[in-house]
Amino acid sequence: MFKTPEFWVLIAFVLFLLAFGKKIWAFLTQSLDEHRNKISRQLEEAERLQGEALSLLEAYKQKHEEALKQAAEIIAFAEEEALTLKKEKEREFDQFMKQREKALFERMENEKEETKADFRKQILEEAIVHIERFLGAQKDETKKLTENSLKEITDISLFPKNFLK
């Protein structure tokens, strides 16, 4: 057994472990501890970042909800303003139409009165023309009758012939 090379390799390995094992063990444990601490710090950092991300996400969700509420309020206000403006414009339009209708009726009444006045004037002018013709005809008739009467009277010889001339 002392003569086999495997035995001496085992002895060398055991002596190597005894001589350097404590240092190797210390080095390995220190490396593993450092690696474990590094991983632990990274996990803590990741958890901290995850917490920050979740808080930011919650904050953005709140801001999003607030923005939606504000948008809804703005839309409601705009709809209310539009309805108010629509009612006001309809009222103004109705008032405008009433004024236009009133002006139109007044204009129609004025034109009606002017037409009546023109018609009366025309009737009066035609009546005057007819009366003048009638009076002219009567005047001529009266003149003729007067002349005939005077002629008859002069023919009766009550007066001399040159008496009336």
C-alpha positions in Angstrom: 0.0 0.0 0.0 2.8 2.4 0.7 4.3 1.5 -2.6 1.4 2.3 -4.9 1.2 5.7 -6.5 -2.4 6.2 -5.7 -1.6 6.0 -2.0 1.1 8.7 -2.3 -1.3 10.9 -4.4 -3.9 10.5 -1.6 -1.3 11.4 1.0 -0.2 14.4 -1.0 -3.7 15.5 -1.4 -4.4 15.2 2.3 -1.2 17.1 3.1 -2.1 19.7 0.5 -5.5 20.0 2.1 -4.1 20.3 5.6 -1.5 22.8 4.5 -3.6 25.0 2.2 -7.2 23.8 3.1 -7.8 26.4 5.7 -6.6 29.2 3.3 -8.6 27.7 0.4 -11.6 27.3 2.7 -11.3 30.9 3.9 -10.9 32.1 0.3 -13.8 30.1 -0.9 -16.1 31.1 2.0 -15.0 34.7 1.6 -15.7 34.6 -2.2 -19.0 32.9 -1.6 -19.9 35.4 1.2 -19.0 38.3 -1.1 -21.0 36.8 -3.9 -23.9 36.2 -1.5 -23.7 39.8 -0.2 -23.5 41.1 -3.8 -26.6 39.1 -4.8 -28.3 40.2 -1.5 -27.6 43.9 -2.3 -28.8 43.4 -5.9 -32.0 41.8 -4.6 -32.5 44.6 -2.2 -31.9 47.1 -5.0 -34.3 45.2 -7.2 -37.0 45.2 -4.5 -36.4 48.9 -3.9 -36.7 49.7 -7.6 -39.8 47.5 -7.9 -41.3 49.4 -5.0 -40.5 52.7 -6.7 -41.9 51.4 -10.0 -45.1 50.3 -8.3 -45.5 53.7 -6.5 -44.8 55.5 -9.8 -47.3 53.2 -11.5 -49.9 54.0 -8.8 -49.1 57.7 -9.1 -49.5 57.6 -12.9 -52.8 55.7 -12.5 -54.1 58.4 -10.1 -52.9 61.1 -12.5 -54.6 59.3 -15.4 -57.9 59.0 -13.4 -57.6 62.7 -12.4 -57.0 63.6 -16.1 -60.0 61.5 -17.1 -62.1 63.3 -14.5 -60.9 66.7 -15.6 -61.6 65.8 -19.2 -65.1 64.7 -18.3 -65.6 67.9 -16.3 -64.3 70.0 -19.3 -66.6 68.1 -21.7 -69.6 68.6 -19.4 -68.8 72.3 -19.0 -68.3 72.6 -22.8 -71.6 70.9 -23.4 -73.3 73.1 -20.9 -71.8 76.2 -22.4 -72.8 75.0 -25.9 -76.4 74.4 -24.7 -76.4 77.9 -23.1 -75.0 79.5 -26.2 -77.5 77.6 -28.4 -80.4 78.8 -26.3 -79.1 82.3 -26.4 -78.6 82.3 -30.2 -82.1 80.7 -30.7 -83.5 83.5 -28.5 -81.6 86.1 -30.4 -82.7 84.6 -33.7 -86.4 84.5 -32.5 -86.1 88.1 -31.5 -84.5 89.0 -34.8 -87.3 87.2 -36.7 -90.0 88.9 -34.7 -88.4 92.3 -35.5 -88.2 91.4 -39.1 -91.8 90.2 -39.1 -92.9 93.4 -37.3 -91.0 95.5 -39.8 -92.5 93.5 -42.7 -96.0 93.9 -41.3 -95.4 97.7 -40.8 -94.1 97.9 -44.4 -97.1 96.0 -45.7 -99.4 98.3 -43.7 -97.6 101.4 -45.1 -97.8 100.1 -48.6 -101.5 99.2 -48.1 -102.2 102.7 -46.8 -100.2 104.2 -49.7 -102.1 102.0 -52.2 -105.4 103.1 -50.6 -104.3 106.7 -50.8 -103.2 106.3 -54.4 -106.5 104.5 -55.3 -108.5 107.3 -53.6 -106.5 109.9 -55.4 -107.1 108.2 -58.7 -110.8 107.8 -58.0 -111.0 111.5 -57.1 -109.1 112.5 -60.2 -111.4 110.4 -62.4 -114.4 111.8 -60.5 -113.2 115.3 -61.0 -112.6 114.6 -64.7 -116.2 113.2 -65.0 -117.7 116.0 -63.1 -115.8 118.6 -65.2 -117.1 116.9 -68.3 -120.5 116.7 -66.9 -120.4 120.4 -65.8 -118.8 121.3 -69.1 -121.6 119.5 -70.9 -124.2 121.1 -68.6 -122.5 124.5 -69.1 -122.7 124.0 -72.8 -126.3 122.9 -72.5 -127.0 125.8 -70.2 -125.4 128.1 -72.6 -127.3 126.7 -75.5 -130.5 126.8 -73.5 -129.8 130.4 -72.4 -129.0 131.4 -76.0 -132.0 129.6 -77.3 -134.1 131.2 -74.6 -132.7 134.6 -75.4 -133.3 134.0 -79.1 -136.8 133.0 -78.4 -137.3 136.0 -76.3 -135.8 138.3 -78.9 -138.0 136.6 -81.4 -141.0 137.4 -79.4 -140.1 141.0 -80.1 -140.6 142.3 -76.8 -137.2 143.8 -76.9 -135.5 145.3 -79.8 -133.0 143.1 -81.6 -129.9 145.0 -80.6 -130.9 145.3 -77.0 -129.0 142.5 -75.5 -125.9 142.8 -77.7 
